Amino acid sequence: MGESRSWRRAGFAGAAIGVLAAGAAAGVAVERLTVGRSVRQKARLALDSTGPYGSLRGTSGRALAEDATVLYYEVDEVDEAGDSGPGTSGGRRRRLFGRKEPAPVTVVFSHGYCLNQDSWHFQRAALRGLVRTVHWDQRSHGRSGHGVAQSGPDGVPVSIDQLGRDLKAVLDVAAPEGPLVLVGHSMGGMTVMALAEQYPEFVRDRVVGVAFVGTSAGNLGDVSYGLPLAGVNAVRRVLPGVLRALGSQAELVERGRRATADLFAGLIKKYSFASKDVDPAVARFAERMIESTPIDVVAEFYPAFVEHDKAAALTALAELELPVLALAGDNDLVTPSSHTEALADLLPDAELVIVPDAGHLVMLEHPEAVTDRLADLLVRAGAVPGPATVAAEADAGKG
């Protein structure tokens, strides 16, 4: 009986902390649920079996990080024959008059905290076959291995700088030549900043465009997550210790997270989306990605965000005068739109876009808005001939 009470308490704590996957903090109020649990479980299973989101796959590959962590990525090649998808002839380098064509532009997508590469589902579908893309899973996320440097009793904390070096390892294997457009959401945007700070010559020589989506250059310790000031201060005081404790009892907490799935779903929806009419299948898709991230990974990554400060990296990036997109939802409780506005202020050439009625997972909530702006960026970067091309492909994908 005592064990049951313990893991239930851990479950509620784990659900609250798990919401950090969508960037939240504990202490949020959830409406009372009125539908029977068995009905809700059946609905989740139905959404899991029928939802198409996250089903796109490409040609897989693996890169090794500096600490030997295996980083999983997938490539979708350009399709010149009319068929989209991996392994098509359009992705092969052709030779004209005895010389190789220049390498195509590669668009590289980096995902956010406790998500995975599938979080870019809609944008991947729209660009599939039109431009070469790379989608990768950050260390300890998705199909990538758990961070070797973070493993064991002597494990070191993960850092945003480490993630920047991970991205470089993926680029060296998945896109060793040719121009690059780097796209990052939330933690993925921070990863791009870390790459720019540590490899300025590489960025100068290879990168032709950057998109920052729902991310921040720093001061994340000041985010309130929509909570009253007193509640935020209390959470900040106890959160590091709570996370360490939960991470050390991962199995117990995971059992509790499963037992409190309804609470978990409500929290994820609140902190991921702003509009009231989000497709239930999309909401469930986000929930599934987040709940698949182990609590010990949630715990080991969180401190890196408090320490994150890459304003100087953005200043250096501004000197390159690259086309940049800075986009956020107007009701993002995780990385508020004010952080994107501050980011854009440091990048004079950036196009600032604030999407109305949108939360942190804006690329899933309002995919057309994000894809349209991304298409404009790709045109400015010379990756695609025109935004109408991307729009036509996106419409075709809906049929």
C-alpha positions in Angstrom: 0.0 0.0 0.0 2.9 2.4 0.9 4.6 1.7 -2.4 1.4 2.4 -4.3 1.0 5.7 -2.6 4.7 6.5 -3.3 4.6 5.8 -7.0 1.3 7.7 -7.4 2.9 10.7 -5.7 5.9 10.3 -7.9 3.6 10.0 -10.9 2.0 13.4 -10.3 5.3 15.0 -9.8 6.7 13.2 -12.9 3.7 14.4 -14.9 4.3 18.0 -13.8 8.0 17.8 -14.4 7.4 16.0 -17.7 5.6 19.1 -18.9 9.0 20.7 -19.0 9.2 18.7 -22.2 6.9 21.3 -23.6 8.8 23.8 -21.5 6.4 24.1 -18.6 6.9 24.1 -14.8 4.9 22.5 -12.1 1.9 24.0 -10.4 -0.6 24.4 -13.2 -4.4 23.9 -12.7 -6.2 21.3 -14.8 -9.9 21.2 -15.4 -11.8 18.3 -14.0 -12.1 15.3 -16.3 -15.6 14.1 -16.9 -15.2 11.3 -19.4 -14.5 7.8 -18.2 -10.9 6.6 -18.1 -11.5 3.6 -20.3 -13.1 5.8 -22.9 -10.1 8.2 -22.9 -7.7 5.3 -23.2 -9.6 3.9 -26.2 -9.5 7.3 -27.8 -5.8 7.6 -27.3 -5.2 4.2 -28.8 -7.5 5.1 -31.8 -5.5 8.3 -32.4 -2.2 6.4 -32.2 -3.3 3.8 -34.7 -4.8 6.2 -37.3 -2.8 9.4 -36.9 -0.4 9.9 -39.8 1.9 12.3 -38.0 5.4 11.2 -37.5 5.2 8.5 -40.2 7.6 10.1 -42.7 10.9 8.3 -42.9 14.1 9.0 -44.9 17.4 7.4 -45.7 18.9 6.7 -42.2 22.4 7.4 -41.1 24.4 7.7 -37.9 27.1 10.1 -36.8 29.4 9.8 -33.7 29.6 12.7 -31.3 33.0 13.5 -29.7 32.1 11.3 -26.7 31.0 8.5 -29.0 27.3 9.1 -28.5 25.4 7.7 -31.6 23.4 10.5 -33.3 20.6 9.3 -35.6 19.6 11.3 -38.7 17.6 10.8 -41.8 18.0 12.4 -45.3 15.3 13.2 -47.8 16.9 13.8 -51.2 15.9 16.1 -54.0 13.5 14.3 -56.4 14.0 15.2 -60.0 12.0 12.2 -61.4 8.6 13.1 -59.9 8.6 10.8 -56.9 9.3 12.0 -53.4 10.9 10.2 -50.6 14.2 8.6 -49.8 16.6 6.9 -52.1 15.3 8.6 -55.3 17.6 9.2 -58.3 17.2 12.9 -57.9 19.5 12.8 -54.9 22.4 11.4 -56.7 25.1 13.8 -57.9 25.2 14.0 -61.7 28.2 14.7 -63.9 27.9 17.2 -66.8 30.8 17.5 -69.2 33.0 15.5 -66.9 32.4 17.8 -63.9 30.2 17.3 -60.9 27.3 19.7 -60.4 27.5 21.9 -57.3 26.2 20.2 -54.2 22.5 21.1 -53.5 21.4 23.3 -50.7 20.6 21.1 -47.6 18.0 22.2 -45.1 18.8 20.9 -41.6 16.1 20.6 -39.0 17.0 20.6 -35.2 14.2 19.8 -32.8 13.3 21.0 -29.3 13.6 19.6 -25.7 12.0 16.3 -25.2 10.7 16.1 -28.8 12.3 14.4 -31.8 12.8 14.9 -35.5 9.2 14.0 -36.2 8.1 17.3 -34.6 8.8 18.9 -38.1 6.3 16.5 -39.7 4.3 19.1 -41.7 7.3 21.0 -42.9 9.0 17.8 -43.9 5.9 16.8 -45.9 5.8 20.1 -47.7 9.5 20.1 -48.6 9.8 16.4 -49.4 11.4 15.9 -52.8 11.8 19.6 -53.4 14.9 20.3 -51.5 17.5 18.1 -49.7 16.7 17.9 -46.0 18.3 16.4 -42.9 16.3 15.6 -39.8 18.2 14.4 -36.7 17.5 13.4 -33.1 19.4 15.2 -30.5 21.4 13.1 -28.0 19.2 11.1 -25.6 16.2 11.9 -27.8 14.3 9.9 -30.4 16.5 7.2 -32.0 19.8 8.7 -30.9 21.7 7.1 -28.1 21.8 8.3 -24.6 24.6 10.8 -24.1 27.7 8.8 -23.2 29.2 11.7 -21.3 26.1 11.9 -19.2 26.0 8.2 -18.3 27.2 6.6 -15.1 28.1 8.1 -11.7 30.8 10.3 -13.2 28.5 11.7 -15.9 29.0 15.3 -16.8 26.0 17.7 -17.3 24.8 18.2 -20.8 25.3 21.7 -22.2 24.0 23.7 -25.1 27.6 23.9 -26.4 27.7 20.1 -26.5 24.6 20.1 -28.6 26.3 22.6 -31.0 29.2 20.2 -31.4 26.7 17.3 -31.9 25.1 19.2 -34.8 28.5 19.7 -36.3 29.2 16.0 -36.1 25.9 15.3 -38.0 26.6 17.9 -40.6 30.1 16.5 -41.3 28.5 13.2 -42.2 25.0 14.0 -43.5 25.9 17.2 -45.4 29.7 17.3 -45.9 29.5 19.8 -48.8 27.2 22.4 -50.2 25.2 25.3 -48.8 23.2 24.9 -45.6 20.0 26.3 -44.2 19.7 25.7 -40.5 16.3 25.5 -38.9 15.9 25.1 -35.1 12.9 25.0 -32.8 13.4 25.9 -29.1 16.4 23.9 -27.9 17.2 23.2 -31.6 17.5 26.9 -32.1 19.9 27.2 -29.2 21.9 24.3 -30.8 22.2 26.4 -34.0 23.5 29.3 -31.9 26.0 27.1 -30.2 27.2 25.9 -33.6 27.6 29.5 -34.8 29.6 30.5 -31.7 32.0 27.5 -31.8 32.5 27.2 -35.6 32.3 30.7 -37.0 34.4 29.9 -40.1 32.2 26.9 -40.9 29.1 29.0 -40.7 30.6 31.7 -42.8 31.6 29.3 -45.5 28.6 27.0 -45.6 25.5 28.5 -44.1 23.2 30.6 -46.4 20.1 31.0 -44.2 18.9 30.4 -40.6 15.4 29.9 -39.1 14.8 30.3 -35.4 11.4 29.0 -34.2 10.1 29.5 -30.7 13.6 29.9 -29.2 15.7 32.2 -27.1 19.2 33.6 -26.8 19.1 33.6 -23.0 17.4 34.8 -19.8 15.2 31.7 -19.6 15.4 31.9 -15.9 13.1 34.8 -16.0 10.3 33.0 -17.8 7.1 32.7 -15.7 5.4 29.9 -17.6 2.1 31.8 -17.1 2.3 31.3 -13.3 2.0 33.9 -10.6 5.3 35.4 -9.5 5.2 33.7 -6.0 4.6 30.4 -7.7 7.4 30.8 -10.1 9.9 31.7 -7.4 8.9 28.7 -5.4 9.3 26.4 -8.4 12.7 27.8 -9.2 13.9 27.1 -5.6 12.8 23.5 -5.5 12.9 22.4 -9.1 16.6 21.5 -9.4 16.4 19.2 -6.4 13.1 17.7 -7.4 14.5 17.0 -10.8 17.6 15.3 -9.4 15.4 13.2 -7.1 13.0 12.2 -9.9 15.9 11.4 -12.3 17.4 9.0 -9.7 14.0 7.2 -9.4 13.3 7.0 -13.1 11.5 3.6 -13.1 9.2 4.7 -10.3 8.4 8.0 -11.9 7.7 6.5 -15.3 5.1 4.2 -13.7 3.5 7.2 -12.2 3.5 9.1 -15.5 1.6 6.3 -17.1 -0.9 6.2 -14.2 -1.5 10.0 -14.5 -1.7 10.1 -18.4 -4.8 12.3 -18.3 -3.2 15.0 -16.2 -0.1 14.8 -18.3 -2.1 15.2 -21.5 -3.9 18.3 -20.1 -0.6 19.9 -19.1 1.0 19.2 -22.5 -1.9 20.8 -24.3 -1.8 23.9 -22.2 1.9 24.5 -22.6 2.2 23.4 -26.2 -0.8 25.0 -27.9 -2.8 28.2 -27.6 -5.8 27.7 -29.9 -8.8 25.8 -28.7 -9.4 23.9 -31.9 -6.2 21.9 -32.2 -6.6 18.6 -34.0 -6.9 15.9 -31.3 -4.6 13.7 -33.4 -1.9 16.5 -33.4 -2.3 17.0 -29.7 -1.9 13.3 -29.1 1.1 13.2 -31.4 2.8 15.9 -29.3 1.9 14.0 -26.2 3.3 10.8 -27.5 6.7 12.4 -28.4 7.0 14.1 -25.0 6.0 11.1 -23.0 8.6 9.0 -24.8 11.4 11.0 -23.3 12.6 9.3 -20.0 12.4 11.4 -16.9 16.2 11.1 -16.3 16.7 12.8 -19.7 14.3 15.5 -18.7 16.3 16.0 -15.5 19.7 16.0 -17.0 18.9 18.6 -19.7 17.0 21.2 -17.7 19.9 22.9 -16.0 21.4 23.7 -19.4 18.6 26.1 -20.2 19.1 28.2 -17.1 22.8 28.7 -18.1 22.0 29.3 -21.8 23.3 32.7 -23.1 24.1 33.1 -26.7 23.5 36.8 -27.4 27.1 37.1 -28.4 26.8 34.3 -30.9 23.8 36.1 -32.5 25.8 39.3 -32.8 28.5 37.4 -34.7 25.9 35.8 -36.9 24.5 39.3 -37.7 27.8 40.3 -39.2 27.3 37.6 -41.9 24.2 39.4 -43.2 22.4 36.1 -43.8 18.7 35.8 -44.5 17.1 34.9 -41.1 13.6 34.0 -40.0 12.7 34.6 -36.4 9.2 33.2 -35.7 7.2 32.5 -32.5 3.7 32.0 -31.3 2.1 35.0 -29.7 1.0 33.0 -26.7 4.1 30.8 -26.2 4.4 30.2 -22.4 7.7 28.4 -22.7 9.9 30.8 -24.7 7.7 33.9 -24.9 7.5 35.9 -28.2 9.4 38.7 -26.4 12.5 36.4 -26.6 12.1 36.1 -30.3 11.7 39.8 -30.6 14.9 40.3 -28.6 16.6 37.8 -30.9 15.4 39.6 -34.0 16.8 42.9 -32.5 20.3 41.3 -32.6 19.8 40.2 -36.2 19.0 43.3 -38.3 18.4 41.2 -41.4 15.9 38.9 -39.7 12.3 38.7 -40.7 10.3 38.8 -37.5 7.0 36.8 -37.5 4.7 36.5 -34.5 1.9 33.9 -35.3 -1.5 34.8 -33.7 -3.2 32.3 -31.5 -0.2 30.0 -31.3 1.8 28.4 -28.5 5.2 26.8 -28.2 4.6 24.0 -30.8 3.7 26.5 -33.4 5.0 24.3 -36.3 2.4 21.7 -35.4 -0.4 24.1 -34.3 -0.2 26.4 -37.4 1.9 24.4 -39.9 0.9 26.5 -42.9 2.1 29.7 -41.3 5.4 28.2 -40.4 5.9 26.5 -43.8 5.0 29.6 -45.7 7.6 31.7 -43.9 10.1 28.9 -44.2 9.5 28.8 -47.9 10.2 32.5 -48.2 13.4 32.0 -46.4 14.4 29.2 -48.7 13.7 31.4 -51.7 15.9 34.1 -50.2 18.6 31.5 -49.6 18.4 30.2 -53.1 17.3 26.7 -52.0 14.0 26.6 -54.0 12.8 28.6 -57.0 9.7 30.1 -55.3 7.4 29.8 -52.3 4.5 28.7 -54.6 6.5 25.5 -55.3 6.4 24.6 -51.6 2.8 25.6 -51.2 1.8 23.3 -54.1 3.7 20.4 -52.7 2.1 21.0 -49.3 -1.4 21.0 -50.8 -0.6 17.9 -52.8 0.4 16.1 -49.6 -3.0 16.8 -48.0 -4.8 15.0 -50.8 
